[in-house]
């Protein structure tokens, strides 16, 4: 496809979408805009975009596709600007926000002017942020949710998919309300729980100093989504307020159930509670990408001698296996420590596992 694509927001998502579109549609012109001038400069330097726009209006005029890859609160402001801008009659506008109902409602000002808006949410992410972290493979095999309003021309939806085919994502179409409920259950609510667990640990650490040290292991891993952007999650929670209030009420009921089982010392019920949870979790697809970015971690038991870590990383470097993070578990008191290496994809993790096992005598695993 030929045409002009204008991407507003040149962070991880916006930058990765630009790379995907450039790969699938080399004749398209990619124009970018970001309030952070440094992100614009880097996007140009890395050839993520072909040119930058000085203003949103300038970039939007003449664009065939406009993608808004900004926080949801800012997306509402941008929609107002676009509604007051002279746009091409056949332009398609989409966003990448984690909430949809309020955004789609706001986009009614565009629909009233005959402008097609199709809500979008690529369910992928990374441990890193900014255009420097942008990758063509970020969305590969991830779900990409589209939330067109009823009555939206299906040909326009298909055209948007064609523009985005370079993502190699799995497109699903659902209503804005369905989107917000589903993402509330499997993404927004878990972020609230993770943050609450961290708060509880922090409060306990005031009385028990060992909490912080012991939490450096598995607890830190299971609550790592609590390290997400506070600004972003403030906007998401306020946008999805009603869904989250309902889920919180149900969660309180769930905790009351656990409390009752403990008070009554109902061993059989407690066993069944954990057994059923295990069964359902084990049935979840292990290799599918979901709402929360997957963490492809490899755990390596390494002996405590100089050069053991560089030995591991050296072998990975020789085979050109990229890693995204590396850290040492601090709670192990034995002779062997645990090196935790994070990768971008499951394929990289499998290659690294084979590489380490082939070249060293260190034990590896995908979990502790």
Helices and strands as residue ranges (DSSP letters): E 4-8, H 12-24, E 29-33, H 37-45, E 51-52, H 56-60, E 65-68, H 72-83, E 92-95, H 101-106, H 108-111, E 116-122, G 131-133, E 143-148, H 154-163, G 165-167, E 170-173, H 176-183, I 184-188, H 189-205, H 210-214, H 218-222, G 224-227, H 230-239, H 241-263, H 267-282, E 296-303, H 308-318, E 325-329, E 336-343, H 346-359, E 363-365
